[in-house]
Amino acid sequence: MITAVVLIRAEKGAVPKLGETIAAVPGVSEVYSVTGDIDLIAMVRAREHEELADIVTRRIAQVPGVARTETHVAFKAYSRHDLEAMFAIGADKP
């Protein structure tokens, strides 16, 4: 599985709707609105580089309101965050 971080600059006023639209794109696992020069960060997961290219260039970059994207492909994961385990803490206690 290939993981990529896609930095997205939005056109003025487009962030709220744009975040929801990009989050619905197949292959996008999460979208965050952030501070700084970038407006949104999308986490993308794909099986092959061709699929990743399609997700970024055809699905994300073509969404109305996207001004620019910058993609960073991850080489190695050093830690994993297990959300299920986090939300299950204390679930077995009355």
N, CA, C and O of each residue as an XYZ file, in Angstrom:
376
protein
N       0.849     -1.175      0.000
C       0.000      0.000      0.000
C       0.895      1.237      0.000
O       1.845      1.324      0.777
N       0.588      2.180     -0.865
C       1.318      3.442     -0.959
C       0.532      4.499     -0.189
O      -0.675      4.649     -0.374
N       1.226      5.220      0.664
C       0.603      6.312      1.410
C       1.220      7.618      0.935
O       2.438      7.728      0.788
N       0.370      8.600      0.698
C       0.850      9.917      0.276
C       0.148     10.998      1.078
O      -1.017     10.870      1.455
N       0.891     12.062      1.327
C       0.351     13.257      1.968
C       0.199     14.289      0.860
O       1.177     14.651      0.204
N      -1.026     14.764      0.650
C      -1.289     15.732     -0.405
C      -1.619     17.074      0.238
O      -2.620     17.215      0.941
N      -0.755     18.059     -0.019
C      -0.968     19.413      0.475
C      -1.804     20.151     -0.561
O      -1.496     20.126     -1.753
N      -2.857     20.805     -0.102
C      -3.814     21.424     -1.026
C      -3.999     22.892     -0.695
O      -4.285     23.257      0.445
N      -3.833     23.725     -1.708
C      -4.191     25.139     -1.593
C      -5.560     25.308     -2.231
O      -5.817     24.818     -3.330
N      -6.419     26.000     -1.532
C      -7.786     26.202     -2.008
C      -7.973     27.620     -2.524
O      -7.277     28.550     -2.116
N      -8.922     27.758     -3.423
C      -9.314     29.096     -3.853
C     -10.044     29.769     -2.691
O     -10.598     29.092     -1.825
N     -10.044     31.076     -2.677
C     -10.643     31.846     -1.583
C     -12.087     31.410     -1.318
O     -12.912     31.348     -2.230
N     -12.369     31.114     -0.054
C     -13.719     30.764      0.363
C     -14.129     29.332      0.090
O     -15.262     28.955      0.389
N     -13.241     28.521     -0.470
C     -13.617     27.164     -0.879
C     -13.364     26.090      0.174
O     -13.823     24.959      0.009
N     -12.654     26.408      1.241
C     -12.191     25.376      2.176
C     -13.308     24.516      2.778
O     -13.194     23.291      2.720
N     -14.369     25.072      3.345
C     -15.346     24.210      4.010
C     -15.966     23.140      3.088
O     -15.996     21.961      3.441
N     -16.444     23.544      1.945
C     -17.047     22.586      1.028
C     -15.984     21.676      0.402
O     -16.219     20.486      0.193
N     -14.833     22.239      0.111
C     -13.754     21.500     -0.520
C     -13.280     20.340      0.353
O     -13.039     19.242     -0.149
N     -13.148     20.576      1.637
C     -12.722     19.526      2.559
C     -13.661     18.336      2.517
O     -13.213     17.191      2.457
N     -14.952     18.593      2.549
C     -15.944     17.520      2.507
C     -15.915     16.786      1.167
O     -16.029     15.561      1.121
N     -15.762     17.536      0.086
C     -15.738     16.931     -1.251
C     -14.524     16.028     -1.425
O     -14.643     14.917     -1.941
N     -13.366     16.497     -0.999
C     -12.140     15.701     -1.135
C     -12.185     14.479     -0.226
O     -11.699     13.414     -0.606
N     -12.757     14.613      0.961
C     -12.873     13.478      1.880
C     -13.707     12.349      1.275
O     -13.534     11.187      1.642
N     -14.602     12.679      0.359
C     -15.455     11.671     -0.280
C     -14.793     10.996     -1.484
O     -15.359     10.057     -2.044
N     -13.617     11.451     -1.889
C     -12.908     10.866     -3.030
C     -12.389      9.481     -2.644
O     -11.724      9.344     -1.617
N     -12.677      8.454     -3.442
C     -12.139      7.123     -3.147
C     -10.609      7.162     -3.102
O      -9.968      7.721     -3.992
N     -10.037      6.565     -2.061
C      -8.597      6.575     -1.885
C      -8.138      7.598     -0.865
O      -7.017      7.511     -0.364
N      -8.983      8.563     -0.552
C      -8.656      9.574      0.461
C      -9.172      9.061      1.800
O     -10.368      8.821      1.964
N      -8.252      8.893      2.763
C      -8.669      8.361      4.062
C      -9.026      9.457      5.060
O      -9.895      9.262      5.909
N      -8.365     10.601      4.965
C      -8.632     11.710      5.880
C      -8.308     13.027      5.194
O      -7.464     13.089      4.300
N      -8.990     14.078      5.627
C      -8.678     15.439      5.169
C      -8.680     16.337      6.397
O      -9.602     16.296      7.212
N      -7.637     17.148      6.518
C      -7.513     18.064      7.650
C      -7.423     19.494      7.136
O      -6.712     19.759      6.166
N      -8.133     20.417      7.773
C      -7.894     21.829      7.519
C      -6.767     22.227      8.472
O      -6.751     21.823      9.634
N      -5.835     23.019      7.967
C      -4.641     23.346      8.751
C      -4.310     24.831      8.650
O      -4.838     25.544      7.796
N      -3.431     25.279      9.533
C      -2.957     26.657      9.475
C      -1.729     26.736      8.579
O      -1.116     25.717      8.263
N      -1.376     27.939      8.177
C      -0.177     28.144      7.372
C      -0.494     28.384      5.912
O      -1.613     28.758      5.560
N       0.501     28.164      5.061
C       0.360     28.421      3.627
C      -0.544     27.420      2.920
O      -1.071     27.703      1.844
N      -0.718     26.264      3.521
C      -1.546     25.209      2.940
C      -2.905     25.254      3.622
O      -2.985     25.529      4.819
N      -3.969     24.990      2.884
C      -5.314     25.035      3.453
C      -5.800     23.683      3.952
O      -6.437     23.589      5.001
N      -5.492     22.630      3.187
C      -5.959     21.282      3.526
C      -4.832     20.280      3.342
O      -3.966     20.463      2.486
N      -4.843     19.229      4.138
C      -3.942     18.102      3.948
C      -4.800     16.859      3.807
O      -5.642     16.571      4.657
N      -4.576     16.122      2.719
C      -5.314     14.879      2.486
C      -4.350     13.698      2.593
O      -3.255     13.727      2.032
N      -4.764     12.676      3.310
C      -4.008     11.433      3.380
C      -4.611     10.497      2.331
O      -5.809     10.214      2.339
N      -3.752     10.029      1.434
C      -4.215      9.196      0.320
C      -3.514      7.850      0.390
O      -2.314      7.767      0.650
N      -4.287      6.799      0.153
C      -3.719      5.448      0.118
C      -4.135      4.769     -1.174
O      -5.305      4.784     -1.557
N      -3.152      4.171     -1.840
C      -3.397      3.518     -3.132
C      -2.557      2.252     -3.215
O      -1.544      2.121     -2.529
N      -2.984      1.327     -4.057
C      -2.250      0.068     -4.213
C      -1.034      0.215     -5.123
O      -0.016     -0.447     -4.922
N      -1.144      1.089     -6.128
C      -0.074      1.258     -7.112
C       0.144      2.742     -7.387
O      -0.722      3.570     -7.105
N       1.316      3.068     -7.942
C       1.614      4.460     -8.275
C       0.644      5.020     -9.313
O       0.296      6.199     -9.258
N       0.210      4.198    -10.245
C      -0.739      4.663    -11.264
C      -2.059      5.072    -10.623
O      -2.669      6.067    -11.013
N      -2.492      4.294     -9.635
C      -3.726      4.629     -8.923
C      -3.546      5.925     -8.132
O      -4.440      6.771     -8.111
N      -2.398      6.080     -7.487
C      -2.104      7.302     -6.748
C      -2.125      8.511     -7.685
O      -2.707      9.546     -7.359
N      -1.494      8.375     -8.836
C      -1.478      9.468     -9.817
C      -2.896      9.834    -10.241
O      -3.214     11.014    -10.391
N      -3.741      8.837    -10.433
C      -5.129      9.088    -10.826
C      -5.890      9.817     -9.718
O      -6.622     10.771     -9.981
N      -5.711      9.363     -8.491
C      -6.413      9.996     -7.365
C      -6.019     11.466     -7.245
O      -6.876     12.334     -7.081
N      -4.719     11.737     -7.327
C      -4.247     13.111     -7.121
C      -4.537     14.000     -8.323
O      -5.092     15.087     -8.165
N      -4.169     13.554     -9.522
C      -4.277     14.444    -10.687
C      -5.660     14.498    -11.315
O      -6.038     15.529    -11.871
N      -6.413     13.431    -11.243
C      -7.732     13.432    -11.886
C      -8.868     13.663    -10.902
O      -9.865     14.303    -11.238
N      -8.721     13.146     -9.691
C      -9.835     13.261     -8.738
C      -9.701     14.468     -7.816
O     -10.654     15.231     -7.661
N      -8.536     14.652     -7.203
C      -8.377     15.769     -6.262
C      -8.113     17.085     -6.989
O      -8.824     18.064     -6.759
N      -7.122     17.129     -7.848
C      -6.718     18.382     -8.494
C      -7.806     18.972     -9.381
O      -7.806     20.176     -9.639
N      -8.725     18.148     -9.848
C      -9.778     18.640    -10.734
C     -11.045     19.083     -9.990
O     -11.994     19.558    -10.612
N     -11.058     18.930     -8.674
C     -12.221     19.363     -7.898
C     -12.294     20.889     -7.946
O     -11.290     21.556     -7.693
N     -13.454     21.452     -8.265
C     -13.581     22.905     -8.272
C     -13.220     23.490     -6.902
O     -13.708     23.024     -5.872
N     -12.372     24.499     -6.902
C     -11.922     25.120     -5.666
C     -10.487     24.765     -5.303
O      -9.883     25.418     -4.452
N      -9.929     23.721     -5.950
C      -8.525     23.364     -5.706
C      -7.658     24.260     -6.574
O      -7.787     24.250     -7.798
N      -6.775     25.037     -5.951
C      -5.885     25.923     -6.698
C      -4.575     25.220     -7.041
O      -4.012     25.435     -8.115
N      -4.088     24.369     -6.112
C      -2.781     23.733     -6.309
C      -2.634     22.551     -5.359
O      -3.159     22.574     -4.246
N      -1.921     21.522     -5.797
C      -1.603     20.398     -4.914
C      -0.097     20.149     -4.916
O       0.606     20.485     -5.869
N       0.369     19.559     -3.839
C       1.764     19.134     -3.728
C       1.732     17.793     -3.016
O       1.201     17.689     -1.910
N       2.295     16.770     -3.637
C       2.190     15.412     -3.116
C       3.523     14.909     -2.583
O       4.564     15.075     -3.220
N       3.477     14.293     -1.406
C       4.653     13.696     -0.776
C       4.351     12.224     -0.521
O       3.432     11.899      0.231
N       5.118     11.335     -1.143
C       4.923      9.904     -0.974
C       5.724      9.439      0.239
O       6.903      9.762      0.379
N       5.072      8.681      1.109
C       5.735      8.156      2.299
C       6.555      6.924      1.941
O       6.103      6.061      1.188
N       7.765      6.853      2.487
C       8.623      5.690      2.285
C       8.403      4.635      3.362
O       8.305      3.444      3.065
N       8.327      5.081      4.617
C       8.261      4.148      5.731
C       7.437      4.747      6.860
O       7.521      5.944      7.136
N       6.641      3.908      7.511
C       5.885      4.336      8.681
C       6.656      3.918      9.926
O       7.044      2.757     10.056
N       6.878      4.846     10.831
C       7.606      4.547     12.056
C       6.690      4.277     13.234
O       7.125      3.709     14.235
N       5.432      4.673     13.134
C       4.466      4.380     14.189
C       3.090      4.266     13.564
O       2.815      4.821     12.500
N       2.258      3.549     14.238
C       0.880      3.379     13.757
C      -0.055      3.785     14.890
O       0.160      3.434     16.051
N      -1.073      4.514     14.536
C      -2.052      4.973     15.512
C      -3.281      4.096     15.364
O      -3.930      4.101     14.318
N      -3.601      3.347     16.400
C      -4.729      2.428     16.351
C      -5.944      3.103     16.985
O      -6.101      3.086     18.206
N      -6.799      3.695     16.157
C      -7.965      4.415     16.660
C      -8.932      3.502     17.394
O      -9.515      3.909     18.400
N      -9.118      2.276     16.916
C     -10.031      1.355     17.588
C      -9.584      1.102     19.019
O     -10.408      1.111     19.933
N      -8.304      0.879     19.223
C      -7.787      0.640     20.566
C      -7.980      1.875     21.441
O      -8.328      1.764     22.617
N      -7.752      3.051     20.857
C      -7.888      4.282     21.628
C      -9.332      4.476     22.102
O      -9.567      4.830     23.257
N     -10.286      4.247     21.216
C     -11.677      4.451     21.573
C     -12.227      3.324     22.444
O     -13.273      3.485     23.071
N     -11.540      2.198     22.489
C     -11.989      1.073     23.285
C     -11.513      1.159     24.731
O     -11.950      0.365     25.564
N     -10.633      2.095     25.046
C     -10.121      2.216     26.418
C     -11.262      2.476     27.369
O     -12.018      3.433     27.202
N     -11.386      1.631     28.360
C     -12.424      1.779     29.361
C     -13.789      1.279     28.935
O     -14.738      1.353     29.717
N     -13.916      0.771     27.718
C     -15.209      0.307     27.228
C     -15.694     -0.933     27.962
O     -16.896     -1.196     27.994
N     -14.781     -1.704     28.554
C     -15.172     -2.938     29.234
C     -15.550     -2.707     30.688
O     -15.956     -3.644     31.375
N     -15.425     -1.476     31.167
C     -15.764     -1.161     32.555
C     -17.196     -0.640     32.648
O     -17.641      0.105     31.775
N     -17.919     -1.026     33.697
C     -19.316     -0.553     33.870
C     -19.403      0.900     34.248
O     -20.501      1.428     34.424
